[in-house]
């Protein structure tokens, strides 16, 4: 995920989904708060902040859920 997209999500207050694996229940849903070179911080609706790897697949919630590229190759 590049800097411009993360900044756009943060400035617009876009509700995002962080896809970590095959199970939809393991997705983290919330708003982008901050990031650095290796991590991104997501504020969930319950106001808890979660620090995640930036390598996870981040997409808008209004888009259909997609698996990250390369996840199927890890099987």
MIZARO-978970 format. One record per atom (N, C-alpha, C, O, CB): residue in one letter; atom name; y, x, z. Coordinates in steps of 0.2 Angstrom, whole numbers, plus 2048, in hexadecimal, padded with zeros to 3 digits. Last residue first. Glycine has a CB too. Example, Ala and Ser with C-alpha at 12.3 -4.5 7.8 and 13.67 -1.06 7.14 Angstrom:
MIZARO-978970
@code S	site N	y 7F5	x 840	z 823
@code S	site CA	y 7FB	x 844	z 824
@code S	site C	y 800	x 840	z 827
@code S	site O	y 806	x 843	z 828
@code S	site CB	y 7FD	x 846	z 81D
@code A	site N	y 7E4	x 842	z 827
@code A	site CA	y 7EA	x 83E	z 827
@code A	site C	y 7F0	x 842	z 827
@code A	site O	y 7EF	x 847	z 82A
@code A	site CB	y 7EA	x 839	z 82D
***
This chain:
MIZARO-978970
@code X	site N	y 792	x 7FF	z 7FF
@code X	site CA	y 78C	x 7FC	z 801
@code X	site C	y 786	x 800	z 7FF
@code X	site O	y 780	x 7FE	z 801
@code X	site CB	y 78B	x 7F5	z 7FE
@code X	site N	y 79E	x 803	z 7FA
@code X	site CA	y 79C	x 806	z 800
@code X	site C	y 795	x 804	z 802
@code X	site O	y 792	x 807	z 807
@code X	site CB	y 7A1	x 805	z 805
@code X	site N	y 7A2	x 7FC	z 7EF
@code X	site CA	y 79E	x 802	z 7ED
@code X	site C	y 79B	x 805	z 7F4
@code X	site O	y 797	x 80A	z 7F3
@code X	site CB	y 7A3	x 807	z 7EA
@code X	site N	y 7A9	x 7F1	z 7F4
@code X	site CA	y 7A2	x 7F0	z 7F2
@code X	site C	y 79E	x 7F6	z 7F0
@code X	site O	y 798	x 7F6	z 7F1
@code X	site CB	y 7A3	x 7EB	z 7EC
@code X	site N	y 7B5	x 7F8	z 7F7
@code X	site CA	y 7B1	x 7F6	z 7FC
@code X	site C	y 7AA	x 7F4	z 7FA
@code X	site O	y 7A5	x 7F6	z 7FE
@code X	site CB	y 7B4	x 7F0	z 7FF
@code X	site N	y 7BC	x 7FB	z 7EB
@code X	site CA	y 7B8	x 800	z 7EE
@code X	site C	y 7B4	x 7FE	z 7F4
@code X	site O	y 7AF	x 802	z 7F6
@code X	site CB	y 7BC	x 806	z 7F0
@code X	site N	y 7CA	x 7F1	z 7EF
@code X	site CA	y 7C7	x 7F5	z 7EA
@code X	site C	y 7C2	x 7FA	z 7ED
@code X	site O	y 7C5	x 7FE	z 7F2
@code X	site CB	y 7CB	x 7F8	z 7E5
@code X	site N	y 7C8	x 7E4	z 7FB
@code X	site CA	y 7CB	x 7EA	z 7F9
@code X	site C	y 7C7	x 7EE	z 7F4
@code X	site O	y 7C1	x 7ED	z 7F4
@code X	site CB	y 7CC	x 7EF	z 7FF
@code X	site N	y 7C6	x 7D3	z 7F7
@code X	site CA	y 7C3	x 7D9	z 7FA
@code X	site C	y 7C7	x 7DF	z 7F7
@code X	site O	y 7C8	x 7DF	z 7F1
@code X	site CB	y 7BB	x 7D9	z 7F9
@code X	site N	y 7D2	x 7C6	z 7F9
@code X	site CA	y 7CE	x 7CB	z 7F4
@code X	site C	y 7CC	x 7D1	z 7F9
@code X	site O	y 7CF	x 7D3	z 7FE
@code X	site CB	y 7D3	x 7CE	z 7EF
@code X	site N	y 7D7	x 7B6	z 7FB
@code X	site CA	y 7D4	x 7BC	z 7FE
@code X	site C	y 7D1	x 7C0	z 7F9
@code X	site O	y 7CC	x 7BD	z 7F5
@code X	site CB	y 7D0	x 7BA	z 804
@code X	site N	y 7E5	x 7B0	z 7F1
@code X	site CA	y 7DE	x 7AF	z 7F3
@code X	site C	y 7DC	x 7B6	z 7F6
@code X	site O	y 7DE	x 7BB	z 7F4
@code X	site CB	y 7DA	x 7AD	z 7ED
@code X	site N	y 7F5	x 7B0	z 7F9
@code X	site CA	y 7F1	x 7B2	z 7F4
@code X	site C	y 7EA	x 7B1	z 7F6
@code X	site O	y 7E8	x 7B2	z 7FC
@code X	site CB	y 7F2	x 7BA	z 7F2
@code X	site N	y 7FC	x 7AE	z 805
@code X	site CA	y 7FC	x 7A9	z 800
@code X	site C	y 7F8	x 7AA	z 7F9
@code X	site O	y 7F8	x 7A6	z 7F5
@code X	site CB	y 804	x 7A7	z 7FE
@code X	site N	y 7FC	x 7BA	z 80C
@code X	site CA	y 7F8	x 7B4	z 80E
@code X	site C	y 7F7	x 7AF	z 809
@code X	site O	y 7F2	x 7AB	z 808
@code X	site CB	y 7FA	x 7B2	z 814
@code X	site N	y 7FC	x 7C9	z 803
@code X	site CA	y 7FF	x 7C3	z 805
@code X	site C	y 7FA	x 7BE	z 807
@code X	site O	y 7F5	x 7BD	z 804
@code X	site CB	y 804	x 7C1	z 800
@code X	site N	y 7F3	x 7D7	z 809
@code X	site CA	y 7F5	x 7D3	z 804
@code X	site C	y 7F8	x 7CD	z 807
@code X	site O	y 7F8	x 7CC	z 80D
@code X	site CB	y 7EF	x 7D0	z 7FF
@code X	site N	y 7EC	x 7E7	z 80B
@code X	site CA	y 7F1	x 7E2	z 80D
@code X	site C	y 7F3	x 7DE	z 808
@code X	site O	y 7F5	x 7E0	z 802
@code X	site CB	y 7F7	x 7E6	z 811
@code X	site N	y 7DE	x 7F1	z 80F
@code X	site CA	y 7E1	x 7ED	z 80A
@code X	site C	y 7E5	x 7E7	z 80D
@code X	site O	y 7E3	x 7E3	z 811
@code X	site CB	y 7DB	x 7E9	z 805
@code X	site N	y 7E0	x 800	z 818
@code X	site CA	y 7DD	x 7F9	z 817
@code X	site C	y 7E1	x 7F5	z 812
@code X	site O	y 7E7	x 7F7	z 811
@code X	site CB	y 7DE	x 7F5	z 81E
@code X	site N	y 7E8	x 80B	z 81A
@code X	site CA	y 7E3	x 80B	z 814
@code X	site C	y 7E0	x 804	z 813
@code X	site O	y 7DD	x 803	z 80E
@code X	site CB	y 7DE	x 811	z 815
@code X	site N	y 7EE	x 80B	z 825
@code X	site CA	y 7F2	x 809	z 81F
@code X	site C	y 7EE	x 808	z 819
@code X	site O	y 7EF	x 806	z 814
@code X	site CB	y 7F8	x 80E	z 81E
@code X	site N	y 7E6	x 805	z 833
@code X	site CA	y 7E7	x 80A	z 82E
@code X	site C	y 7EA	x 807	z 828
@code X	site O	y 7E9	x 801	z 826
@code X	site CB	y 7E0	x 80C	z 82C
@code X	site N	y 7F1	x 7FC	z 840
@code X	site CA	y 7EB	x 7FC	z 83B
@code X	site C	y 7EC	x 802	z 836
@code X	site O	y 7F1	x 805	z 835
@code X	site CB	y 7EA	x 7F6	z 837
@code X	site N	y 7F5	x 7F4	z 84E
@code X	site CA	y 7F6	x 7FA	z 84A
@code X	site C	y 7F0	x 7FC	z 846
@code X	site O	y 7EB	x 7FD	z 849
@code X	site CB	y 7F8	x 801	z 84F
@code X	site N	y 7FC	x 7E5	z 852
@code X	site CA	y 7F6	x 7E9	z 851
@code X	site C	y 7F8	x 7EF	z 84C
@code X	site O	y 7FB	x 7EE	z 847
@code X	site CB	y 7F1	x 7E4	z 84D
@code X	site N	y 804	x 7DC	z 85E
@code X	site CA	y 805	x 7E0	z 859
@code X	site C	y 7FF	x 7E4	z 858
@code X	site O	y 7FC	x 7E7	z 85D
@code X	site CB	y 80B	x 7E5	z 85A
@code X	site N	y 806	x 7CA	z 862
@code X	site CA	y 802	x 7D1	z 863
@code X	site C	y 803	x 7D5	z 85D
@code X	site O	y 803	x 7D3	z 858
@code X	site CB	y 7FB	x 7D0	z 865
@code X	site N	y 80A	x 7BE	z 85F
@code X	site CA	y 80F	x 7C3	z 861
@code X	site C	y 80C	x 7CA	z 863
@code X	site O	y 810	x 7CE	z 865
@code X	site CB	y 813	x 7C1	z 866
@code X	site N	y 802	x 7B5	z 859
@code X	site CA	y 802	x 7B5	z 860
@code X	site C	y 806	x 7BB	z 863
@code X	site O	y 806	x 7BC	z 869
@code X	site CB	y 7FB	x 7B5	z 863
@code X	site N	y 802	x 7B9	z 84C
@code X	site CA	y 806	x 7B3	z 84E
@code X	site C	y 806	x 7B3	z 855
@code X	site O	y 80B	x 7AF	z 858
@code X	site CB	y 803	x 7AD	z 84B
@code X	site N	y 804	x 7CB	z 84C
@code X	site CA	y 801	x 7C5	z 84B
@code X	site C	y 805	x 7BF	z 84D
@code X	site O	y 80A	x 7C0	z 850
@code X	site CB	y 7FA	x 7C6	z 84E
@code X	site N	y 80C	x 7D8	z 843
@code X	site CA	y 80D	x 7D4	z 849
@code X	site C	y 809	x 7CD	z 847
@code X	site O	y 80B	x 7CA	z 843
@code X	site CB	y 814	x 7D2	z 84A
@code X	site N	y 805	x 7E8	z 83F
@code X	site CA	y 806	x 7E1	z 83D
@code X	site C	y 807	x 7DD	z 844
@code X	site O	y 803	x 7DD	z 848
@code X	site CB	y 7FF	x 7DE	z 83A
@code X	site N	y 809	x 7F8	z 839
@code X	site CA	y 809	x 7F3	z 83F
@code X	site C	y 80A	x 7EC	z 83D
@code X	site O	y 80F	x 7EB	z 83A
@code X	site CB	y 80E	x 7F6	z 845
@code X	site N	y 7FF	x 805	z 832
@code X	site CA	y 804	x 7FF	z 831
@code X	site C	y 803	x 7FA	z 837
@code X	site O	y 7FE	x 7FA	z 83A
@code X	site CB	y 802	x 7FB	z 82A
@code X	site N	y 7FD	x 816	z 82F
@code X	site CA	y 7FC	x 810	z 833
@code X	site C	y 801	x 80B	z 831
@code X	site O	y 807	x 80C	z 82E
@code X	site CB	y 7FC	x 811	z 83A
@code X	site N	y 801	x 822	z 829
@code X	site CA	y 7FA	x 821	z 82A
@code X	site C	y 7F8	x 81A	z 82C
@code X	site O	y 7F3	x 817	z 82B
@code X	site CB	y 7F7	x 826	z 82E
@code X	site N	y 80F	x 823	z 827
@code X	site CA	y 80B	x 826	z 822
@code X	site C	y 803	x 823	z 822
@code X	site O	y 800	x 823	z 81D
@code X	site CB	y 80B	x 82D	z 822
@code X	site N	y 814	x 813	z 82F
@code X	site CA	y 815	x 81A	z 82D
@code X	site C	y 810	x 81D	z 828
@code X	site O	y 80D	x 818	z 824
@code X	site CB	y 814	x 81F	z 834
@code X	site N	y 81C	x 804	z 832
@code X	site CA	y 816	x 808	z 82F
@code X	site C	y 819	x 80F	z 82F
@code X	site O	y 81F	x 811	z 82F
@code X	site CB	y 815	x 805	z 828
@code X	site N	y 81F	x 7F3	z 838
@code X	site CA	y 820	x 7FA	z 837
@code X	site C	y 81B	x 7FE	z 834
@code X	site O	y 815	x 7FB	z 834
@code X	site CB	y 823	x 7FD	z 83E
@code X	site N	y 81B	x 7E5	z 836
@code X	site CA	y 821	x 7E7	z 83A
@code X	site C	y 823	x 7EE	z 839
@code X	site O	y 829	x 7EF	z 838
@code X	site CB	y 81F	x 7E7	z 842
@code X	site N	y 815	x 7D8	z 82C
@code X	site CA	y 816	x 7DF	z 82D
@code X	site C	y 81C	x 7E1	z 831
@code X	site O	y 822	x 7DE	z 830
@code X	site CB	y 817	x 7E2	z 825
@code X	site N	y 80D	x 7CB	z 834
@code X	site CA	y 813	x 7CD	z 831
@code X	site C	y 813	x 7D5	z 832
@code X	site O	y 812	x 7D7	z 837
@code X	site CB	y 819	x 7CA	z 834
@code X	site N	y 7FC	x 7C5	z 832
@code X	site CA	y 802	x 7C5	z 836
@code X	site C	y 808	x 7C8	z 831
@code X	site O	y 808	x 7C7	z 82B
@code X	site CB	y 801	x 7CA	z 83C
@code X	site N	y 7EB	x 7C7	z 835
@code X	site CA	y 7F0	x 7C3	z 831
@code X	site C	y 7F6	x 7C3	z 835
@code X	site O	y 7F6	x 7C3	z 83C
@code X	site CB	y 7EE	x 7BB	z 830
@code X	site N	y 7DD	x 7D0	z 831
@code X	site CA	y 7E2	x 7D0	z 836
@code X	site C	y 7E8	x 7CC	z 832
@code X	site O	y 7EA	x 7CE	z 82C
@code X	site CB	y 7E5	x 7D7	z 838
@code X	site N	y 7CC	x 7CB	z 82F
@code X	site CA	y 7D2	x 7CC	z 82C
@code X	site C	y 7D8	x 7CC	z 832
@code X	site O	y 7D7	x 7C8	z 836
@code X	site CB	y 7D4	x 7C7	z 827
@code X	site N	y 7C0	x 7C7	z 834
@code X	site CA	y 7C2	x 7CE	z 836
@code X	site C	y 7C9	x 7CF	z 834
@code X	site O	y 7CC	x 7D5	z 835
@code X	site CB	y 7BD	x 7D3	z 835
@code X	site N	y 7BC	x 7BC	z 82D
@code X	site CA	y 7BE	x 7BB	z 835
@code X	site C	y 7C1	x 7C2	z 837
@code X	site O	y 7C4	x 7C2	z 83D
@code X	site CB	y 7B8	x 7B9	z 839
@code X	site N	y 7B8	x 7C0	z 821
@code X	site CA	y 7BF	x 7BD	z 822
@code X	site C	y 7C1	x 7BD	z 829
@code X	site O	y 7C7	x 7BD	z 82A
@code X	site CB	y 7BF	x 7B7	z 81E
@code X	site N	y 7AE	x 7CE	z 81F
@code X	site CA	y 7AF	x 7C8	z 823
@code X	site C	y 7B6	x 7C6	z 823
@code X	site O	y 7BB	x 7CA	z 825
@code X	site CB	y 7AC	x 7C9	z 82A
@code X	site N	y 7AF	x 7DB	z 818
@code X	site CA	y 7AD	x 7D5	z 814
@code X	site C	y 7AE	x 7CE	z 818
@code X	site O	y 7AF	x 7C9	z 815
@code X	site CB	y 7A5	x 7D5	z 813
@code X	site N	y 7BE	x 7E2	z 81E
@code X	site CA	y 7B7	x 7E3	z 81C
@code X	site C	y 7B5	x 7DC	z 819
@code X	site O	y 7BA	x 7D8	z 817
@code X	site CB	y 7B3	x 7E4	z 822
@code X	site N	y 7CC	x 7E1	z 81F
@code X	site CA	y 7C9	x 7E7	z 822
@code X	site C	y 7C2	x 7E8	z 81F
@code X	site O	y 7BF	x 7EE	z 81F
@code X	site CB	y 7C9	x 7E8	z 829
@code X	site N	y 7DB	x 7DC	z 819
@code X	site CA	y 7D4	x 7DB	z 818
@code X	site C	y 7D1	x 7E2	z 81A
@code X	site O	y 7D2	x 7E7	z 817
@code X	site CB	y 7D2	x 7D9	z 811
@code X	site N	y 7E8	x 7D4	z 820
@code X	site CA	y 7E5	x 7DB	z 81F
@code X	site C	y 7DE	x 7DA	z 81F
@code X	site O	y 7DB	x 7D8	z 824
@code X	site CB	y 7E8	x 7E0	z 825
@code X	site N	y 7F4	x 7CA	z 81A
@code X	site CA	y 7ED	x 7CA	z 81C
@code X	site C	y 7EB	x 7D1	z 81B
@code X	site O	y 7EC	x 7D4	z 816
@code X	site CB	y 7E9	x 7C5	z 818
@code X	site N	y 805	x 7C4	z 81E
@code X	site CA	y 800	x 7C8	z 81A
@code X	site C	y 7F9	x 7C7	z 81E
@code X	site O	y 7F9	x 7C5	z 823
@code X	site CB	y 803	x 7CF	z 81A
@code X	site N	y 814	x 7BC	z 81B
@code X	site CA	y 80E	x 7BB	z 81F
@code X	site C	y 808	x 7BE	z 81B
@code X	site O	y 807	x 7BC	z 816
@code X	site CB	y 80C	x 7B4	z 821
@code X	site N	y 823	x 7C3	z 81A
@code X	site CA	y 81E	x 7C1	z 816
@code X	site C	y 817	x 7C1	z 81B
@code X	site O	y 816	x 7C6	z 81E
@code X	site CB	y 81C	x 7C5	z 810
@code X	site N	y 831	x 7C7	z 81C
@code X	site CA	y 82D	x 7C3	z 822
@code X	site C	y 827	x 7C0	z 81F
@code X	site O	y 825	x 7BB	z 821
@code X	site CB	y 831	x 7BE	z 825
@code X	site N	y 838	x 7CE	z 814
@code X	site CA	y 838	x 7C7	z 812
@code X	site C	y 834	x 7C3	z 818
@code X	site O	y 834	x 7BD	z 817
@code X	site CB	y 834	x 7C6	z 80C
@code X	site N	y 837	x 7DB	z 81A
@code X	site CA	y 83E	x 7D8	z 819
@code X	site C	y 83D	x 7D0	z 818
@code X	site O	y 841	x 7CD	z 81A
@code X	site CB	y 841	x 7DB	z 814
@code X	site N	y 829	x 7DD	z 819
@code X	site CA	y 82C	x 7DD	z 820
@code X	site C	y 833	x 7D9	z 81F
@code X	site O	y 835	x 7D5	z 823
@code X	site CB	y 82E	x 7E4	z 822
@code X	site N	y 826	x 7DD	z 80B
@code X	site CA	y 823	x 7D8	z 810
@code X	site C	y 826	x 7D7	z 817
@code X	site O	y 827	x 7D2	z 819
@code X	site CB	y 81C	x 7DA	z 811
@code X	site N	y 82E	x 7E7	z 808
@code X	site CA	y 830	x 7E1	z 805
@code X	site C	y 82C	x 7DB	z 80A
@code X	site O	y 830	x 7D6	z 80B
@code X	site CB	y 82D	x 7E0	z 7FE
@code X	site N	y 828	x 7F2	z 80E
@code X	site CA	y 82F	x 7F0	z 810
@code X	site C	y 831	x 7E9	z 80D
@code X	site O	y 834	x 7E6	z 811
@code X	site CB	y 834	x 7F5	z 80D
@code X	site N	y 81C	x 7F2	z 807
@code X	site CA	y 81C	x 7F1	z 80E
@code X	site C	y 823	x 7EF	z 811
@code X	site O	y 824	x 7EA	z 815
@code X	site CB	y 81A	x 7F7	z 812
@code X	site N	y 821	x 7F5	z 7FA
@code X	site CA	y 81D	x 7EF	z 7FB
@code X	site C	y 81D	x 7ED	z 803
@code X	site O	y 81F	x 7E7	z 805
@code X	site CB	y 816	x 7EF	z 7F9
@code X	site N	y 826	x 802	z 7FC
@code X	site CA	y 82A	x 7FC	z 7FA
@code X	site C	y 827	x 7F5	z 7FB
@code X	site O	y 82B	x 7F1	z 7FD
@code X	site CB	y 82B	x 7FD	z 7F2
@code X	site N	y 81B	x 80A	z 800
@code X	site CA	y 821	x 809	z 805
@code X	site C	y 825	x 802	z 803
@code X	site O	y 827	x 7FE	z 807
@code X	site CB	y 825	x 80F	z 805
@code X	site N	y 80B	x 803	z 7FB
@code X	site CA	y 810	x 808	z 7FB
@code X	site C	y 816	x 805	z 7FF
@code X	site O	y 816	x 800	z 802
@code X	site CB	y 813	x 808	z 7F4
@code X	site N	y 7FA	x 804	z 800
@code X	site CA	y 800	x 800	z 800
@code X	site C	y 806	x 805	z 800
@code X	site O	y 807	x 809	z 804
@code X	site CB	y 800	x 7FB	z 806
***
